Amino acid sequence: MRAPFGDLCLVSDGNHLLEIRFGRCDIKADSDLPILTETEKQLSQYFQGKRQKFEIPLAPAGTMFQRNVWCELEKIEYGATISYQMLAERTGNNKRSRAVGNANGKNPIPIIIPCHRVIRKNGDLGGYAGGLKIKKTLLKLEKRK
């Protein structure tokens, strides 16, 4: 699908969204799946500023630790940001902010699981799998509520 900053590749098992990849899809599969149609619709609404929460069945693959971090990411309010340290504290791993940051970076469903809302304690943006330009775009989009 097209996003304001380029292409997104949506990956599904037919019932759940598994991944969102930045860039074009390598393989064109069944893009008429209801899960993909609904995901594209909700993402389009988000990019237009008409949606703040997603209602998509997700099935991200990861370790228990990673899934715990991703679960906490979903609790960050639209338009808000928290630090990696705060995310570590929320997961009960306050001494493991680097490991939490690493799990954040491995999030297979960016945007919907809002890893872009995590920044450094000093206010710097930190990293982002899609690049800092996309992270800035997403944060700016959410600030225009």
C-alpha positions as a LaTeX table, in Angstrom:
\begin{tabular}{lrrr}
\hline
Residue & $x$ (\AA) & $y$ (\AA) & $z$ (\AA) \\
\hline
Met1 & 0.00 & 0.00 & 0.00 \\
Arg2 & 1.01 & 3.62 & $-0.43$ \\
Ala3 & 1.72 & 5.69 & 2.66 \\
Pro4 & 2.57 & 9.42 & 2.81 \\
Phe5 & 6.27 & 8.50 & 2.99 \\
Gly6 & 6.40 & 5.57 & 0.54 \\
Asp7 & 5.29 & 1.98 & 0.18 \\
Leu8 & 4.31 & $-0.42$ & 2.95 \\
Cys9 & 4.18 & $-4.18$ & 2.54 \\
Leu10 & 1.47 & $-5.86$ & 4.64 \\
Val11 & 2.02 & $-9.52$ & 5.55 \\
Ser12 & $-0.76$ & $-11.77$ & 6.83 \\
Asp13 & $-1.47$ & $-15.42$ & 7.58 \\
Gly14 & $-5.00$ & $-14.89$ & 6.28 \\
Asn15 & $-6.48$ & $-14.15$ & 9.71 \\
His16 & $-3.91$ & $-11.95$ & 11.45 \\
Leu17 & $-1.50$ & $-9.22$ & 10.48 \\
Leu18 & 2.02 & $-10.59$ & 10.92 \\
Glu19 & 4.24 & $-7.78$ & 9.64 \\
Ile20 & 4.39 & $-4.33$ & 8.13 \\
Arg21 & 7.56 & $-3.83$ & 6.09 \\
Phe22 & 8.79 & $-0.51$ & 4.77 \\
Gly23 & 9.13 & $-0.65$ & 0.97 \\
Arg24 & 7.61 & $-2.71$ & $-1.77$ \\
Cys25 & 6.61 & $-6.35$ & $-1.30$ \\
Asp26 & 8.96 & $-8.93$ & $-2.78$ \\
Ile27 & 6.16 & $-11.36$ & $-3.53$ \\
Lys28 & 2.65 & $-10.40$ & $-4.56$ \\
Ala29 & 0.21 & $-12.76$ & $-2.89$ \\
Asp30 & $-3.51$ & $-12.63$ & $-2.26$ \\
Ser31 & $-4.00$ & $-8.92$ & $-1.61$ \\
Asp32 & $-7.80$ & $-9.36$ & $-1.53$ \\
Leu33 & $-7.74$ & $-10.99$ & 1.91 \\
Pro34 & $-10.22$ & $-9.22$ & 4.24 \\
Ile35 & $-7.48$ & $-8.74$ & 6.88 \\
Leu36 & $-5.27$ & $-6.90$ & 4.39 \\
Thr37 & $-8.14$ & $-4.81$ & 3.03 \\
Glu38 & $-9.14$ & $-3.80$ & 6.57 \\
Thr39 & $-5.53$ & $-3.05$ & 7.56 \\
Glu40 & $-5.06$ & $-0.84$ & 4.52 \\
Lys41 & $-8.35$ & 0.96 & 5.28 \\
Gln42 & $-7.41$ & 1.61 & 8.91 \\
Leu43 & $-3.87$ & 2.71 & 8.03 \\
Ser44 & $-5.28$ & 5.12 & 5.42 \\
Gln45 & $-7.62$ & 6.56 & 8.06 \\
Tyr46 & $-4.66$ & 6.94 & 10.44 \\
Phe47 & $-2.59$ & 8.76 & 7.82 \\
Gln48 & $-5.55$ & 11.11 & 7.20 \\
Gly49 & $-5.76$ & 11.87 & 10.93 \\
Lys50 & $-9.13$ & 10.11 & 11.23 \\
Arg51 & $-8.03$ & 7.11 & 13.35 \\
Gln52 & $-6.09$ & 6.95 & 16.60 \\
Lys53 & $-6.55$ & 3.27 & 17.54 \\
Phe54 & $-6.34$ & 0.20 & 15.36 \\
Glu55 & $-8.69$ & $-2.75$ & 15.50 \\
Ile56 & $-6.71$ & $-5.37$ & 13.61 \\
Pro57 & $-6.02$ & $-8.93$ & 14.82 \\
Leu58 & $-2.25$ & $-9.10$ & 15.25 \\
Ala59 & 0.13 & $-12.04$ & 15.54 \\
Pro60 & 3.68 & $-10.68$ & 15.77 \\
Ala61 & 6.35 & $-13.38$ & 16.02 \\
Gly62 & 8.91 & $-12.83$ & 18.75 \\
Thr63 & 10.24 & $-13.99$ & 22.07 \\
Met64 & 8.17 & $-13.66$ & 25.23 \\
Phe65 & 10.34 & $-10.69$ & 26.26 \\
Gln66 & 9.79 & $-8.97$ & 22.89 \\
Arg67 & 6.04 & $-9.58$ & 22.96 \\
Asn68 & 5.91 & $-8.12$ & 26.47 \\
Val69 & 7.66 & $-4.97$ & 25.22 \\
Trp70 & 5.33 & $-4.75$ & 22.18 \\
Cys71 & 2.31 & $-5.12$ & 24.47 \\
Glu72 & 3.51 & $-2.09$ & 26.45 \\
Leu73 & 4.04 & $-0.15$ & 23.22 \\
Glu74 & 0.35 & $-0.57$ & 22.40 \\
Lys75 & $-0.51$ & 1.23 & 25.65 \\
Ile76 & 1.26 & 4.47 & 24.64 \\
Glu77 & $-1.42$ & 7.01 & 23.84 \\
Tyr78 & $-1.76$ & 8.51 & 20.38 \\
Gly79 & 0.31 & 11.71 & 20.16 \\
Ala80 & 2.37 & 10.86 & 23.25 \\
Thr81 & 5.99 & 9.80 & 23.51 \\
Ile82 & 7.91 & 8.00 & 26.23 \\
Ser83 & 11.60 & 7.28 & 26.72 \\
Tyr84 & 13.27 & 3.92 & 26.32 \\
Gln85 & 13.92 & 4.07 & 30.09 \\
Met86 & 10.20 & 4.60 & 30.78 \\
Leu87 & 9.36 & 1.70 & 28.48 \\
Ala88 & 11.84 & $-0.48$ & 30.37 \\
Glu89 & 10.20 & 0.51 & 33.67 \\
Arg90 & 6.74 & $-0.27$ & 32.31 \\
Thr91 & 7.88 & $-3.76$ & 31.34 \\
Gly92 & 9.37 & $-4.36$ & 34.78 \\
Asn93 & 12.90 & $-4.30$ & 33.38 \\
Asn94 & 14.07 & $-0.87$ & 34.52 \\
Lys95 & 17.74 & $-1.87$ & 34.35 \\
Arg96 & 17.41 & $-3.25$ & 30.82 \\
Ser97 & 16.59 & $-0.19$ & 28.72 \\
Arg98 & 19.08 & $-1.28$ & 26.04 \\
Ala99 & 17.41 & $-4.72$ & 25.73 \\
Val100 & 13.99 & $-3.04$ & 25.67 \\
Gly101 & 15.24 & $-0.68$ & 22.95 \\
Asn102 & 16.46 & $-3.67$ & 20.97 \\
Ala103 & 13.07 & $-5.38$ & 21.29 \\
Asn104 & 11.41 & $-2.11$ & 20.27 \\
Gly105 & 13.58 & $-2.09$ & 17.12 \\
Lys106 & 12.54 & $-5.64$ & 16.25 \\
Asn107 & 8.82 & $-4.81$ & 16.29 \\
Pro108 & 7.45 & $-6.52$ & 13.15 \\
Ile109 & 4.27 & $-4.40$ & 13.02 \\
Pro110 & 5.40 & $-0.76$ & 13.18 \\
Ile111 & 2.83 & 2.04 & 13.15 \\
Ile112 & 0.05 & $-0.22$ & 14.48 \\
Ile113 & 2.30 & $-1.29$ & 17.37 \\
Pro114 & 3.59 & 2.26 & 17.84 \\
Cys115 & 7.34 & 1.87 & 18.37 \\
His116 & 7.76 & 5.33 & 16.78 \\
Arg117 & 6.44 & 6.83 & 20.04 \\
Val118 & 9.59 & 5.83 & 21.95 \\
Ile119 & 12.39 & 8.39 & 22.08 \\
Arg120 & 15.58 & 8.93 & 24.06 \\
Lys121 & 15.44 & 10.35 & 27.56 \\
Asn122 & 17.13 & 13.56 & 26.37 \\
Gly123 & 14.41 & 14.13 & 23.74 \\
Asp124 & 16.38 & 12.91 & 20.73 \\
Leu125 & 14.41 & 10.61 & 18.48 \\
Gly126 & 16.71 & 7.60 & 18.69 \\
Gly127 & 16.41 & 5.09 & 15.85 \\
Tyr128 & 13.61 & 3.70 & 13.73 \\
Ala129 & 13.49 & 0.70 & 11.42 \\
Gly130 & 11.93 & 2.81 & 8.64 \\
Gly131 & 14.40 & 5.65 & 9.14 \\
Leu132 & 14.21 & 8.85 & 11.15 \\
Lys133 & 12.38 & 10.72 & 8.38 \\
Ile134 & 9.44 & 8.32 & 8.70 \\
Lys135 & 9.54 & 8.47 & 12.51 \\
Lys136 & 9.40 & 12.28 & 12.35 \\
Thr137 & 6.51 & 12.09 & 9.86 \\
Leu138 & 4.50 & 9.77 & 12.14 \\
Leu139 & 5.12 & 11.86 & 15.26 \\
Lys140 & 4.20 & 15.06 & 13.40 \\
Leu141 & 1.04 & 13.43 & 12.06 \\
Glu142 & $-0.02$ & 12.51 & 15.59 \\
Lys143 & 0.67 & 15.99 & 16.95 \\
Arg144 & $-1.86$ & 17.59 & 14.60 \\
Lys145 & $-4.81$ & 15.91 & 16.38 \\
\hline
\end{tabular}
